[in-house]
């Protein structure tokens, strides 16, 4: 990976971000996809691969989103989106679903976020103490219970404010939990020295990504 751009920069679309995450999930992992843009990851895992997607409302073995003429109104994920069920999929009680989470049985959780700190702290449920969100929901359980936490989000807010920060200013969901971040500009690992860039969007250069990031970035060690 070069630190300089060689072609015109082309940030990842959300679809491309989802495909990039799906590509990195190893065969056989049990994975929870958080509400929002992470749910699209299930659309990009080929049927011949075995990745078992979990939803905290009690679904194990979710497939991609259904075609508009093939919707089962009784089959939804935790974000109330229509989903499909892959061969061998199953339903369970809500409490059993959370027992899977809290028991450490999920290999990975992919969440969206408002902010991620260089220490791996994540804020994804409220932007202030007076936010209208009633509670953190299942995100705190997932961040604490899954073996790994990856974040999938835009690199900045719509007004250009960085979302990769030195310290989160929003109410925290979990401390030191994030291991990797996928944005529309780059893929970054959270390491002891901070955010380490392991991949860049096509044509994107390191300096441009750094300029849109509050925290200091590092290039991955070769």
C-alpha positions as CSV (number, residue, x, y, z in Angstrom):
1,X,0.0,0.0,0.0
2,X,1.4,3.4,-1.0
3,X,1.0,6.5,1.1
4,X,0.3,8.6,-2.0
5,X,-2.5,8.6,-4.5
6,X,-1.9,7.4,-8.1
7,X,-5.4,7.8,-9.5
8,X,-8.4,10.0,-8.8
9,X,-9.8,9.4,-5.4
10,X,-13.0,7.4,-5.3
11,X,-14.4,6.8,-1.8
12,X,-16.2,3.6,-1.2
13,X,-20.0,3.6,-1.5
14,X,-22.0,2.0,1.3
15,X,-22.5,-1.0,-0.9
16,X,-18.8,-1.3,-1.5
17,X,-18.1,-0.9,2.2
18,X,-20.5,-3.7,3.0
19,X,-18.8,-5.9,0.3
20,X,-15.4,-5.1,1.8
21,X,-16.5,-6.2,5.3
22,X,-18.1,-9.4,3.9
23,X,-14.9,-10.3,2.1
24,X,-12.9,-10.1,5.4
25,X,-15.2,-12.4,7.5
26,X,-13.7,-15.8,7.8
27,X,-15.6,-19.0,6.9
28,X,-17.7,-20.4,9.7
29,X,-17.9,-17.3,11.9
30,X,-21.1,-16.4,13.8
31,X,-21.7,-12.7,13.2
32,X,-24.2,-10.1,14.5
33,X,-24.9,-7.1,12.2
34,X,-25.9,-3.9,14.0
35,X,-28.8,-1.7,12.9
36,X,-28.1,0.6,10.0
37,X,-25.5,0.2,7.3
38,X,-23.9,-3.0,8.7
39,X,-27.1,-4.9,7.8
40,X,-26.1,-4.7,4.2
41,X,-23.1,-7.0,4.8
42,X,-25.4,-10.1,4.6
43,X,-26.2,-9.2,1.0
44,X,-22.6,-9.8,0.0
45,X,-21.7,-13.2,1.4
46,X,-22.0,-15.8,-1.4
47,X,-24.4,-18.7,-0.7
48,X,-21.5,-21.1,-1.0
49,X,-19.8,-19.6,2.0
50,X,-20.9,-20.4,5.5
51,X,-21.2,-17.3,7.6
52,X,-24.0,-17.5,10.2
53,X,-25.6,-14.2,10.8
54,X,-27.4,-13.5,14.2
55,X,-30.0,-11.0,15.1
56,X,-30.7,-10.2,18.7
57,X,-34.4,-10.4,18.3
58,X,-34.0,-14.2,17.9
59,X,-32.8,-15.1,14.4
60,X,-29.8,-17.3,13.7
61,X,-28.8,-17.9,10.1
62,X,-30.1,-14.8,8.3
63,X,-29.6,-14.5,4.6
64,X,-29.7,-11.4,2.3
65,X,-32.6,-9.0,2.0
66,X,-35.5,-10.5,0.1
67,X,-36.8,-9.4,-3.3
68,X,-39.8,-7.1,-3.0
69,X,-42.1,-9.9,-4.3
70,X,-40.7,-12.5,-1.8
71,X,-41.1,-10.7,1.5
72,X,-42.2,-12.7,4.5
73,X,-43.7,-10.1,6.9
74,X,-43.0,-12.3,9.9
75,X,-39.3,-12.5,9.2
76,X,-37.4,-9.3,10.3
77,X,-34.2,-8.4,12.0
78,X,-33.6,-6.3,15.1
79,X,-33.9,-3.1,13.0
80,X,-37.4,-4.2,11.7
81,X,-36.0,-4.8,8.2
82,X,-37.2,-7.8,6.2
83,X,-34.7,-10.6,5.9
84,X,-34.4,-14.1,4.5
85,X,-33.4,-17.3,6.3
86,X,-30.6,-19.5,4.9
87,X,-30.8,-23.3,4.9
88,X,-30.4,-24.5,8.5
89,X,-31.5,-21.1,10.0
90,X,-33.6,-21.0,13.1
91,X,-35.6,-18.8,15.5
92,X,-35.2,-18.6,19.2
93,X,-36.5,-16.7,22.2
94,X,-35.2,-13.2,22.7
95,X,-33.6,-14.2,26.0
96,X,-31.8,-17.1,24.4
97,X,-30.5,-14.8,21.7
98,X,-29.0,-12.5,24.3
99,X,-27.6,-15.5,26.1
100,X,-25.6,-16.2,22.9
101,X,-24.3,-12.6,23.0
102,X,-23.5,-12.5,26.7
103,X,-22.1,-16.0,26.7
104,X,-19.3,-15.0,24.2
105,X,-20.6,-17.2,21.4
106,X,-20.4,-14.6,18.6
107,X,-17.2,-14.4,16.7
108,X,-17.9,-10.9,15.5
109,X,-20.2,-8.0,15.8
110,X,-20.3,-5.2,13.2
111,X,-21.8,-1.9,14.5
112,X,-22.3,1.6,13.1
113,X,-21.0,4.5,15.2
114,X,-21.0,8.2,15.8
115,X,-17.4,8.2,17.0
116,X,-14.6,5.8,17.5
117,X,-11.5,6.8,19.6
118,X,-7.9,5.8,18.9
119,X,-8.1,3.6,22.1
120,X,-11.0,1.6,20.6
121,X,-13.8,3.3,22.6
122,X,-17.1,3.5,20.7
123,X,-20.0,5.9,20.9
124,X,-23.0,4.8,18.8
125,X,-26.2,5.4,20.7
126,X,-26.5,9.1,21.6
127,X,-24.8,12.4,20.7
128,X,-25.5,14.1,24.0
129,X,-26.9,13.5,27.5
130,X,-30.1,15.0,26.3
131,X,-30.4,12.8,23.2
132,X,-33.9,11.4,22.4
133,X,-32.6,7.8,22.3
134,X,-34.3,6.0,25.2
135,X,-31.4,3.6,26.0
136,X,-28.3,2.0,24.6
137,X,-30.2,-1.1,23.6
138,X,-28.3,-4.3,22.7
139,X,-25.2,-2.5,21.4
140,X,-23.6,-2.5,24.9
141,X,-24.2,-6.2,25.3
142,X,-22.8,-6.9,21.8
143,X,-19.7,-4.7,22.3
144,X,-18.9,-6.5,25.5
145,X,-20.0,-10.0,24.6
146,X,-18.8,-10.6,21.0
147,X,-15.2,-11.9,20.6
148,X,-14.5,-9.0,18.1
149,X,-16.1,-5.7,17.3
150,X,-15.7,-4.0,13.9
151,X,-17.2,-0.7,13.1
152,X,-18.6,0.3,9.7
153,X,-19.4,4.0,9.2
154,X,-18.7,7.2,7.1
155,X,-15.3,8.7,7.9
156,X,-16.8,12.1,8.7
157,X,-20.2,13.6,9.4
158,X,-22.1,15.4,6.6
159,X,-20.5,18.7,7.7
160,X,-17.0,17.2,7.6
161,X,-16.5,16.7,11.3
162,X,-14.1,13.7,11.9
163,X,-15.6,10.6,13.5
164,X,-12.3,9.0,14.2
165,X,-11.1,10.9,17.2
166,X,-8.6,11.0,20.0
167,X,-11.3,10.8,22.7
168,X,-15.0,10.3,22.2
169,X,-17.1,13.4,23.2
170,X,-20.4,11.5,23.0
171,X,-21.8,9.0,25.6
172,X,-19.8,5.8,25.4
173,X,-21.2,2.4,24.4
174,X,-18.1,0.5,25.3
175,X,-14.5,1.1,26.3
176,X,-11.6,-0.3,24.3
177,X,-13.8,-2.7,22.3
178,X,-13.3,-1.8,18.7
179,X,-10.7,-3.8,16.8
180,X,-11.2,-2.6,13.2
181,X,-13.0,0.3,11.4
182,X,-14.3,0.3,7.9
183,X,-15.1,3.8,6.4
184,X,-15.7,5.2,3.0
185,X,-12.1,6.3,2.9
186,X,-10.1,3.5,4.5
187,X,-9.8,0.3,6.6
188,X,-8.1,0.8,9.9
189,X,-7.0,-1.5,12.7
190,X,-7.1,-0.3,16.3
191,X,-3.6,-1.1,17.7
192,X,-1.7,-0.1,20.8
193,X,-0.2,2.9,18.9
194,X,-3.6,4.0,17.6
195,X,-5.4,3.8,14.2
196,X,-3.3,1.8,11.7
197,X,-4.3,2.2,8.1
198,X,-4.3,-1.2,6.4
199,X,-6.1,-0.3,3.2
200,X,-7.2,2.9,1.3
201,X,-10.2,3.5,-1.0
202,X,-9.2,3.5,-4.7
203,X,-7.0,6.5,-5.4
204,X,-7.2,7.8,-1.8
205,X,-3.9,9.0,-0.3
206,X,-2.8,8.8,3.3
207,X,-2.5,12.6,3.8
208,X,-6.1,13.2,2.7
209,X,-7.4,10.6,5.1
210,X,-5.3,12.1,7.9
211,X,-6.7,15.5,7.2
212,X,-10.2,14.2,7.7
213,X,-9.3,12.4,11.0
214,X,-8.8,14.0,14.4
215,X,-6.6,11.2,15.7
216,X,-3.1,10.5,14.5
217,X,-2.9,7.8,11.8
218,X,-0.2,5.3,11.2
219,X,0.6,3.2,8.1
220,X,0.5,-0.5,8.6
221,X,3.9,-2.1,9.2
222,X,5.0,-4.1,6.2
